[in-house]
Amino acid sequence: MLRLSKKLLFAIEAVVDIAYHAGSDTVRSSDISRRQGIPRRYLEQVLQQLVHHGILAGQRGPRGGYRLARERRRISVGEIIRIVRQLEGTIDPASEPDGSEIGVKVVRPLWIDMQREIMERFDNTTIEQLCDRAREKNISRETGSIIPDFSI
């Protein structure tokens, strides 16, 4: 079930933050937490799952932090949503076989179709597009590095 949760918002915001602020450097989780107002206990868990699934790469040490594991244009919001949904372990009630005839044959198929359409839109929305939106909204960046342009 497509359900907006804090963990999902935090994950998307963290990835966009990293893409937007990293430039050629890594971004520390403490900086993400401060800029986005995300509690560190949620953030670290989400970041580790994103590393495990190949969205982010982590670097240990004094200059450690996180960076994107792939180009911004190759990471979709849909991927992040699927990772967080898996992490949350919630079951989609629309996929359960039990229920009334109207529910099973009419209402749930409608819900499933709508979820599919929404996920297609998320799958077609990249982190690069969200960084472009941030730039259009004049959101300041904290790094002096130039954001690499992977659109070539």
C-alpha positions in Angstrom: 0.0 0.0 0.0 1.3 3.4 -0.9 1.3 5.2 2.5 3.2 8.3 3.3 5.2 7.8 6.4 7.9 10.0 8.1 10.5 7.4 7.3 9.6 7.6 3.6 9.8 11.4 3.7 13.1 11.3 5.6 14.6 8.8 3.0 13.7 11.0 0.0 14.7 14.2 1.7 18.1 12.6 2.8 18.9 11.4 -0.8 18.0 14.8 -2.3 20.0 16.5 0.4 23.0 14.4 -0.4 22.7 14.9 -4.1 22.2 18.6 -3.7 24.9 19.4 -1.1 27.6 16.8 -1.8 29.2 18.1 -5.0 32.4 16.0 -5.1 32.5 15.4 -1.3 30.6 13.2 1.0 27.8 14.5 3.2 27.8 13.7 7.0 24.6 12.4 8.5 24.8 15.1 11.2 24.6 17.8 8.5 21.6 16.1 6.8 19.9 15.8 10.2 20.5 19.5 11.0 19.4 20.8 7.6 16.3 18.5 7.2 15.3 18.3 10.8 15.5 14.5 10.7 16.1 12.7 14.0 19.5 10.9 13.8 18.0 7.6 15.1 15.7 7.5 12.0 18.2 8.8 9.6 21.0 6.4 10.2 18.7 3.4 9.8 17.4 4.7 6.5 20.8 5.7 5.2 22.2 2.2 5.9 19.3 0.6 4.0 19.9 3.0 1.1 23.6 1.9 1.1 22.6 -1.7 1.3 20.3 -1.3 -1.8 22.8 0.6 -3.9 21.3 4.1 -3.7 24.0 5.5 -1.5 27.7 4.7 -0.8 29.1 5.2 2.7 32.6 6.3 3.5 34.1 5.8 7.0 36.7 7.9 8.7 37.3 11.6 9.5 36.1 12.7 6.0 33.4 10.1 6.0 29.8 10.5 5.1 27.5 9.5 2.3 27.4 10.1 -1.4 25.2 8.8 -4.2 26.2 5.4 -5.5 24.9 6.3 -9.0 24.2 9.4 -11.0 21.3 11.5 -9.8 19.5 11.0 -13.1 19.6 7.2 -12.6 18.0 7.2 -9.1 14.2 7.4 -9.1 11.9 8.3 -6.2 10.1 5.0 -6.9 13.2 3.0 -6.0 13.5 4.8 -2.7 9.8 4.2 -1.9 10.2 0.5 -2.5 13.2 0.3 -0.3 11.5 2.1 2.6 8.3 0.0 2.2 10.4 -3.1 2.4 12.1 -1.7 5.5 8.8 -0.8 7.1 7.4 -4.3 6.4 3.8 -3.1 6.1 1.3 -5.3 4.3 -0.9 -3.9 1.6 -4.5 -4.6 2.6 -5.6 -4.2 -1.0 -3.6 -7.4 -1.9 -5.4 -9.6 0.8 -7.8 -12.1 -0.8 -10.4 -11.9 1.9 -13.2 -9.4 1.9 -16.6 -8.5 0.5 -17.3 -9.1 -3.2 -17.5 -5.4 -3.9 -14.3 -4.8 -2.0 -12.4 -7.6 -3.8 -13.8 -7.0 -7.3 -14.4 -3.3 -7.4 -12.8 -1.2 -4.7 -9.4 -3.0 -4.4 -8.7 -3.1 -8.1 -9.4 0.6 -8.3 -6.9 1.2 -5.4 -4.3 -1.1 -7.0 -4.6 0.7 -10.4 -4.3 4.1 -8.7 -1.2 2.9 -6.8 0.3 1.6 -10.0 -0.2 5.0 -11.7 1.3 6.9 -8.8 4.3 4.6 -8.7 4.8 5.1 -12.4 5.0 8.8 -11.8 7.5 8.3 -8.9 9.5 5.9 -11.1 9.7 8.7 -13.7 10.8 11.3 -11.2 14.6 11.3 -10.6 16.7 12.8 -7.9 18.2 15.0 -10.5 14.7 16.5 -11.2 14.2 17.2 -7.5 17.7 18.9 -7.3 16.6 21.0 -10.2 13.5 22.0 -8.3 15.5 22.9 -5.3 17.8 25.1 -7.4 14.6 26.7 -9.0 13.4 27.4 -5.5 16.7 29.1 -4.7 17.5 26.7 -1.9 21.0 27.5 -0.8 23.8 24.9 -0.9 26.3 24.5 1.9 29.2 23.3 -0.2 31.5 25.2 -2.4 31.8 22.3 -4.8 30.1 22.4 -8.1 27.3 19.8 -8.5 28.5 17.5 -11.2 26.3 17.5 -14.3 25.6 13.9 -15.3 23.1 14.9 -18.0 25.7 14.4 -20.8 
